Amino acid sequence: MKSQGEANSKFLALDSRVNTSYAKYIPATRRQHAEWQEARDALLSNEEAITSYFYGITFFCADDDDVMAQETERTKNAFEQQGLKVVRADFMQIRNILAAIPFTATNDKLWKDFKRTGAVQRGYSFNAANLMPIIADNKLSPSGILLPSYRNQIAFLDVYDKNLPNTNFNWFMGATSGAGKSVLSQSICRSVLDMGGRVSITDIGDSYKKYCKSAGGIYINGENLRFNPFANVTDISQAAERIRDQLCILASPNGLLDDVHESLILEAITESWPRYEQDMRIDHVVDYMKIKQTEISKMHSAQIGGRIDEIVTLLNKYTTRGLYGEFFNSSEPTLSMDEQFVVTELGDLRKRGDLLSAVLFTLMIWNENMMYSTSRKLRKMSVIDEGWKLLGGSSKKIRDFIEEGYRTARRHNGSYGTITQSIRDKNLSTASLAAYDNSSFKFTGMQDAKSLSTLKQEEPNLYNELEWTLIEKLPPAKKAKFSAFLVSVGAYSSFHRLMLDPLSDKLFSSKGEDFAYSEKRLQENADIKDIIFEMVENDAENNYEKRDFLNYLREMSI
């Protein structure tokens, strides 16, 4: 009531002067009149309340007048850029230090000192509350990867944290080159391996080569991959439909086969299995269809029999005599379920689109089997990097496989990660959109300006206005010395940074000069640990003073 009365009297006093010659001589009259009119209306409608507050800034620096003057000007300029003018309080150190101690300002005598020295301000309670030095950033998980918030608050992220508002453990990351996405993805993978879990990564670009070798993983070039759809199958009744799906993707990566084609392939699998079992090859499926073609034409129709010619033609290149036969008819498949950390590099296959899609889908099936066949207590993670290249097909079967796998992985303590060059890449295919929609964790890093502008026009509600603004300002990792991301979990989102120690930074680095140096040293049979230390010590951009500590780490036995 006191504030309402004050506002009313102030407004009436100014209202009598605002349209007189007084206002011409005192220019601030009109501004004060407008402010008190707004305050009066807000107070009378109980929309606002006026309160008294003290706002002080105390910083500590070196005992040097020049340093103190420099830091004082920096502080004043920082606040003035936000529209807040602050003044230096000379000889008020004791008062300001006491004010910085929680709950001391409740002392009546101290509060009178604040008033006596002109330090008490008046304003809306809303403004006073927002000036309070209280930061309520999202803390994410109690443990996991260290991801400080943009306001320097401690936060951790564990994608397996069941207390977060997530429906699964899957994640989707979109960021342009130089944003630091490979650094963040490798940090996530390392957290799984540190917990004794299993990780499988499919990549184009050798981003994970150094880390794979340092962690004792298996690094496989795509040209050396060998598969057999029928290997390790013990119950054909359980595996037949999955093998059928795999052969359908081999035959037509774009999903052009219909239900009749699928039924014929399934019949060939189930009928041929009892004779060959785990020694079965794609040749046996094709041979069965050739033999049965006349019989099927008589039993059904010549048109259905003609479908067999289509299947035989499409699958021929995957038989032992075909162009890609060596990849899918091996007696000793490259991958086994016992591997803890596997990286498959498919860069050599990207010019052969059909083979790339077939290999990728086969790897996805292997990853699914790895998740389902191991203990549910064990953490499992499958990551597809450069997903916009690997998930470019429009096959409904691939989309359905992703949706089913991504939804059921949680029950087996599994996680799928998808990494692309842009968040907009989620719309490039039904497969990538399925991966995005079925991922509870979404990481948005620095985006290409043109791509981000197009995305904002296409999906203006994907982020709120503040998020759009900050995403536009996310810096490149090389310039900022950290990776910056918007972390979205369910309906909640917050901005975070990933800052690494020098060794991890070089271990995860995918910069051209770092990759070239590590490849050169690996060809010289140098130990990966020595290579990482050499890269840190030779880094011209950093001056690491604690050389003795680095040498101590280098001499440690791992």
TORZA-423708 format. One record per residue (C-alpha): z, x negated, y negated. Coordinates in steps of 0.1 Angstrom, whole numbers. Each point is the difference from the previous one (the first is absolute). Layout:
REM TORZA-423708
TIVO      Z      X      Y
TIVO      Z      X      Y
...
This chain:
REM TORZA-423708
TIVO      Z      X      Y
TIVO      0      0      0
TIVO      8    -29    -24
TIVO    -34    -15      6
TIVO    -17     34     -5
TIVO     18      4    -33
TIVO     -8    -35    -12
TIVO    -37      5      9
TIVO     -1     33    -18
TIVO     15    -13    -32
TIVO    -22    -31      0
TIVO    -31     21      5
TIVO      9     24    -28
TIVO      8    -28    -24
TIVO    -33    -17      7
TIVO    -19     33      0
TIVO     10      6    -36
TIVO    -14    -34    -10
TIVO    -31     -4     22
TIVO    -23     20    -23
TIVO     14    -13    -33
TIVO     -7    -31    -21
TIVO     29    -17     18
TIVO    -21     -5     31
TIVO    -26    -18    -21
TIVO     25    -26    -10
TIVO     17     -2     34
TIVO    -30     -1     25
TIVO     24      1     31
TIVO     11     35    -10
TIVO    -29     18     18
TIVO      5    -21     32
TIVO     38      6      0
TIVO     -7     37     -6
TIVO    -23      2     30
TIVO     24    -19     22
TIVO     30     22     -9
TIVO    -20     32      4
TIVO     -9    -11     35
TIVO     36    -10      8
TIVO     13     33    -14
TIVO    -24     21     21
TIVO      8    -20     31
TIVO     38      2     -5
TIVO      0     37     -8
TIVO    -20      7     32
TIVO     23    -23     20
TIVO    -30    -21     11
TIVO     16    -32    -13
TIVO     33    -15    -10
TIVO      8    -27    -25
TIVO     23    -29     10
TIVO     13    -33    -14
TIVO     -9    -32     19
TIVO      2    -37     -3
TIVO    -29    -21     12
TIVO      4    -38      1
TIVO    -19    -29     16
TIVO     19    -31     10
TIVO    -20    -29     14
TIVO     11    -35     10
TIVO    -20    -32     -6
TIVO      3    -37     -5
TIVO     24    -12    -27
TIVO    -29     -8    -23
TIVO     -8     16    -34
TIVO    -38     -2      5
TIVO      2     16     35
TIVO     23     27    -13
TIVO    -23      8    -29
TIVO    -30      1     24
TIVO     17     23     25
TIVO     13     23    -28
TIVO    -35      5    -14
TIVO    -14      6     35
TIVO     26     27      6
TIVO     -6     17    -33
TIVO    -38     -1      5
TIVO      3     15     35
TIVO     20     30    -13
TIVO    -22      4    -31
TIVO    -31      3     21
TIVO     16     30     16
TIVO      9     15    -34
TIVO     37    -10     -1
TIVO     12    -22    -29
TIVO     29    -22      8
TIVO     20    -23    -24
TIVO     20    -31      7
TIVO     37      6     -1
TIVO     15    -31    -15
TIVO     37     -8      9
TIVO      2     29     23
TIVO      0    -18     33
TIVO     34     12     12
TIVO     -9     36     -8
TIVO    -33     -1     18
TIVO     15    -18     31
TIVO     27     26      2
TIVO    -26     28     -3
TIVO    -19    -15     29
TIVO     30      5     23
TIVO     -2     34     17
TIVO     23     27    -13
TIVO     15    -21    -28
TIVO    -17     21    -27
TIVO     23     29      9
TIVO     28    -19    -18
TIVO      6     19    -33
TIVO      9    -32    -19
TIVO    -32    -18     11
TIVO    -21     30     -8
TIVO     15      1    -35
TIVO    -11    -37     -3
TIVO    -35     10      9
TIVO      0     27    -27
TIVO     16    -23    -25
TIVO    -27    -27      5
TIVO    -28     25     -2
TIVO    -10     -3     37
TIVO      2     36     10
TIVO    -33     20     -1
TIVO     -6     37      4
TIVO    -28     16     20
TIVO     -9     25     27
TIVO     20     -3     32
TIVO    -33     -3     18
TIVO    -10    -31    -19
TIVO     35    -15      3
TIVO     -1      5     38
TIVO    -33    -17      3
TIVO     13    -30    -19
TIVO     28     -5     24
TIVO     -4    -33     20
TIVO     -2     19     33
TIVO    -30     -6     22
TIVO     -6     23     29
TIVO    -30    -16     18
TIVO    -10      9     35
TIVO     19    -23     24
TIVO    -22     10     29
TIVO     16    -14     32
TIVO     33    -18      5
TIVO    -19    -29     16
TIVO    -35    -13      6
TIVO    -25    -17    -23
TIVO     15     -9    -34
TIVO    -20     20    -26
TIVO     17     -1    -34
TIVO     -8     29    -23
TIVO    -19     -4    -32
TIVO     34      1    -18
TIVO     13    -28     21
TIVO     22     21     23
TIVO      5    -11     36
TIVO    -19     20     25
TIVO    -10     -5     36
TIVO    -27     17     21
TIVO      0      7     37
TIVO    -28     23     12
TIVO     20      9     30
TIVO     29     13    -21
TIVO      7     35     12
TIVO     21      9    -31
TIVO    -30     -1    -23
TIVO    -20     32     -6
TIVO    -27    -11     24
TIVO    -15     19     29
TIVO    -13    -31     18
TIVO      0    -38     -2
TIVO    -37     -3    -10
TIVO    -11    -16    -32
TIVO    -32     -2    -21
TIVO     -7    -27    -25
TIVO    -27      0    -26
TIVO     -5    -29    -25
TIVO    -29    -21    -13
TIVO     -4    -37      8
TIVO     26    -22    -17
TIVO     27     28      0
TIVO     20    -16     27
TIVO     -5     25     27
TIVO     -3    -25     29
TIVO     33    -15    -12
TIVO     18     33      2
TIVO    -16     10     33
TIVO     10    -33     16
TIVO     35      4    -13
TIVO      2     35     17
TIVO    -13    -15     32
TIVO     24    -29     -1
TIVO     29     25     -4
TIVO    -11     16     33
TIVO     -3    -33     18
TIVO     34    -11    -13
TIVO     15     31     17
TIVO    -16    -10     33
TIVO    -28     25     -3
TIVO    -37     -2      8
TIVO    -29     -2    -25
TIVO    -37      3      4
TIVO    -23     -7    -30
TIVO    -37      7     -3
TIVO    -16    -18    -29
TIVO    -33    -11    -17
TIVO      5    -32    -20
TIVO     25    -23     17
TIVO     29     10    -23
TIVO     25     -2     28
TIVO    -10    -32     17
TIVO     27    -23    -14
TIVO     28     24      6
TIVO    -12      8     35
TIVO      0    -37     10
TIVO     33     -6    -17
TIVO     17     29     18
TIVO    -14    -10     34
TIVO    -24     30      2
TIVO    -33      4     18
TIVO    -30     -4    -24
TIVO    -32     14     15
TIVO    -35     -1    -15
TIVO    -20     32      5
TIVO    -28    -19     18
TIVO     26    -10     27
TIVO     14     35      6
TIVO     -6     14     35
TIVO      9     35     12
TIVO     -3     23     30
TIVO      7     37     -6
TIVO     12      3     36
TIVO     24    -30      1
TIVO     37      7      4
TIVO     -7     36      9
TIVO     24     13     27
TIVO     -4     37     -4
TIVO    -35     12     -7
TIVO     10     35     -6
TIVO     20    -12    -30
TIVO    -25    -25    -13
TIVO    -33     17      7
TIVO     -3     19    -33
TIVO      9    -31    -21
TIVO    -26    -20     19
TIVO    -25     28     -6
TIVO      8     -1    -38
TIVO     -5    -38      0
TIVO    -34      2     17
TIVO    -10     28    -24
TIVO      8    -23    -29
TIVO    -19    -28     16
TIVO    -30     22      5
TIVO      1     17    -34
TIVO     24    -15    -27
TIVO    -11     28    -24
TIVO     11     27     24
TIVO    -34     15      9
TIVO     10      9     36
TIVO      8     36      8
TIVO     23     17     26
TIVO    -27     -2     27
TIVO     -4    -37     -5
TIVO     38     -5      2
TIVO      3     22     32
TIVO    -27    -20     17
TIVO     16    -33     -9
TIVO     34     13     12
TIVO    -14     11     33
TIVO    -17    -34      5
TIVO     34    -17     -6
TIVO     21     21     23
TIVO    -26      0     28
TIVO     -6    -37      0
TIVO     36    -11     -4
TIVO     12      5     37
TIVO    -27    -24     12
TIVO      4    -29    -25
TIVO     34      6    -16
TIVO     10    -29    -24
TIVO    -32    -18     10
TIVO    -20     28    -16
TIVO    -25     -9    -28
TIVO    -21     20    -25
TIVO    -29     -7     23
TIVO     15     23     26
TIVO      2     28    -25
TIVO    -37     -5     -8
TIVO    -10     -4     36
TIVO     18     32     10
TIVO    -18     20    -27
TIVO    -34    -13     11
TIVO      7     10     36
TIVO     14     34    -10
TIVO    -27      8    -26
TIVO    -23     19     24
TIVO     29     19     16
TIVO     14     10    -33
TIVO    -34     12    -13
TIVO     -3     23     30
TIVO     36     13     -2
TIVO      0      6    -37
TIVO    -33     -5    -19
TIVO    -26    -26     -7
TIVO     13     -1    -36
TIVO     35    -11     12
TIVO    -16    -25     23
TIVO    -19    -13    -30
TIVO     34     -6    -17
TIVO      6    -27     26
TIVO    -30    -19    -12
TIVO     16     -1    -34
TIVO     33    -12     13
TIVO    -16    -27     22
TIVO    -20    -12    -30
TIVO     30     -2    -23
TIVO     23    -17     26
TIVO    -26    -25     14
TIVO      8    -26    -27
TIVO     37      0     12
TIVO     -8     -6     37
TIVO      2    -35     15
TIVO    -38     -2     -5
TIVO      1     13    -36
TIVO      2    -17    -34
TIVO     38      5     -3
TIVO      8      0     37
TIVO     21    -32     -1
TIVO     25     16    -24
TIVO      8     31     22
TIVO     -3    -10     36
TIVO     24    -29      4
TIVO     20     -6     32
TIVO     27    -16    -22
TIVO      5     18    -33
TIVO     11    -22    -29
TIVO     30     21    -11
TIVO     30      7     22
TIVO     31     22     -7
TIVO     23    -30      1
TIVO    -11    -15    -34
TIVO     25      3    -28
TIVO    -23     -9    -29
TIVO    -38      3      1
TIVO    -25     -4    -28
TIVO    -36      9      7
TIVO    -26    -12    -26
TIVO    -31     22      0
TIVO    -19    -18    -28
TIVO    -27    -13     24
TIVO     -8     36     11
TIVO     -5     17    -33
TIVO    -38     -4      0
TIVO     -1     19     33
TIVO     13     34    -10
TIVO     -1     18     33
TIVO     18    -29     18
TIVO     26     -2    -28
TIVO      8     37      3
TIVO      2     -2     37
TIVO     23    -31      0
TIVO     22     16    -27
TIVO      5     32     19
TIVO      7    -19     32
TIVO     26    -20    -19
TIVO     15     32    -12
TIVO      3     13     35
TIVO     16    -33     11
TIVO     25      3    -29
TIVO      8     35     10
TIVO      6    -10     36
TIVO     22    -29    -12
TIVO     21     24    -20
TIVO      3     25     28
TIVO      6    -24     29
TIVO     29    -20    -16
TIVO     36      9     -6
TIVO      6     26    -28
TIVO     28    -22    -13
TIVO    -25    -27     -8
TIVO    -18      1    -34
TIVO    -38      0      3
TIVO    -25     -3    -29
TIVO    -38      1      0
TIVO    -17    -10    -33
TIVO    -37      4     -9
TIVO     -9    -22    -30
TIVO    -32      6    -20
TIVO      2     35     14
TIVO    -29     12    -23
TIVO    -23    -22     21
TIVO     15      8     34
TIVO      5     38     -5
TIVO    -33      8    -15
TIVO    -12     23     27
TIVO     -1     37     -2
TIVO      8      7     37
TIVO     22     31      5
TIVO     13    -17     31
TIVO     12    -31    -19
TIVO     16     23    -26
TIVO     18     21     27
TIVO     11    -32     17
TIVO     15    -13    -32
TIVO     17     33     -8
TIVO     15      3     35
TIVO     10    -37      2
TIVO     15     -1    -35
TIVO     20     31      6
TIVO     14     -9     34
TIVO      7    -37     -7
TIVO     34      8    -16
TIVO     13     13     34
TIVO     -7    -34     15
TIVO     14    -19    -30
TIVO    -35     -9    -10
TIVO    -16     -6    -34
TIVO    -36     -1    -11
TIVO    -10    -19    -31
TIVO    -34      4    -18
TIVO    -11    -24    -28
TIVO    -30      6    -23
TIVO    -14    -14    -32
TIVO      7     32    -20
TIVO     20     32      4
TIVO    -33     18     -6
TIVO    -12    -14     33
TIVO     20     26     18
TIVO    -29     24     -8
TIVO    -27    -21     15
TIVO      2     15     35
TIVO     19     26     20
TIVO     17    -28     19
TIVO     14    -17    -31
TIVO     11     33    -15
TIVO     18      8     32
TIVO     18    -34     -2
TIVO     10      8    -36
TIVO     12     35      6
TIVO     20    -10     30
TIVO     18    -29    -17
TIVO     34      7    -16
TIVO      1    -33    -18
TIVO    -27     -7    -26
TIVO     -3    -32    -19
TIVO    -22      0    -32
TIVO     -7    -34    -14
TIVO    -23    -12    -28
TIVO    -32     20      0
TIVO    -35     -8    -12
TIVO     -2     16    -35
TIVO    -32     19      7
TIVO     11     13     34
TIVO     33     11    -14
TIVO    -17     19    -29
TIVO    -22     18     25
TIVO     30      8     22
TIVO     19     14    -30
TIVO    -30     24     -7
TIVO     -3     10     37
TIVO     37      4      7
TIVO     20      3    -32
TIVO     31     13     18
TIVO      2    -29     24
TIVO     25    -17    -23
TIVO     19     12    -30
TIVO     -9    -12    -35
TIVO     26    -28     -1
TIVO    -11    -13     34
TIVO    -37      0    -11
TIVO     10    -20    -31
TIVO     20    -26     19
TIVO    -26     -4     28
TIVO    -26     -8    -27
TIVO     23    -28    -11
TIVO      9    -16     34
TIVO     -6    -37     -3
TIVO    -19    -23     24
TIVO     25    -19     23
TIVO    -13    -34    -10
TIVO      7      6    -37
TIVO     33     18      4
TIVO     14    -22     28
TIVO      9     32     19
TIVO    -17     30     18
TIVO      5     33    -18
TIVO     -3     33     17
TIVO      8     37     -4
TIVO     19      9     32
TIVO     -3     37      9
TIVO     21     15     28
TIVO     -5     37      5
TIVO      4     17    -34
TIVO     19    -30    -15
TIVO    -16    -31    -17
TIVO     12    -31    -19
TIVO    -15    -33    -11
TIVO     11    -32     16
TIVO     -8    -37      1
TIVO     -2    -24     29
TIVO     10    -36     -8
TIVO     -1    -26     27
TIVO     14    -35      5
TIVO    -25    -28     -4
TIVO     -4     -5     38
TIVO     -6     37      8
TIVO    -24      2    -30
TIVO    -22    -27     14
TIVO      4     12     36
TIVO    -13     35    -10
TIVO    -25    -12    -26
TIVO    -36     11      4
TIVO    -13    -19    -31
TIVO    -32    -19      6
TIVO     13    -35     -7
TIVO     31      6     22
TIVO    -22     13     28
TIVO    -24    -29     -3
TIVO     28    -26      1
TIVO     17     16     30
TIVO    -33      2     19
TIVO     -7    -36     -7
TIVO     34    -12     12
TIVO     -1     23     30
TIVO    -33    -16     11
TIVO     18    -34     -3
TIVO     26     14     25
TIVO     28      0    -26
TIVO     31     20      7
TIVO      1     33    -19
TIVO     35     -7    -12
TIVO    -11    -33    -16
TIVO    -30     18    -15
TIVO     22     26    -18
TIVO     23    -27    -14
TIVO    -30    -20    -12
TIVO    -14     30    -18
TIVO     33      6    -18
TIVO      4    -36    -10
TIVO    -36     -3    -12
TIVO      0     33    -20
TIVO    -10    -10    -35
TIVO     11     33    -15
TIVO     37     -4     10
TIVO     25    -27     -6
TIVO     26      3     27
TIVO     30    -21    -11
TIVO     20      3     33
TIVO    -22    -25     20
TIVO     30    -12     19
TIVO      7     36     13
TIVO    -37      4     10
TIVO      1    -33     19
TIVO     32     12     17
TIVO    -18     32     11
TIVO    -30    -20     12
TIVO     22    -21     22
TIVO     17     30     16
TIVO     -9      7     36
TIVO    -14     35      4
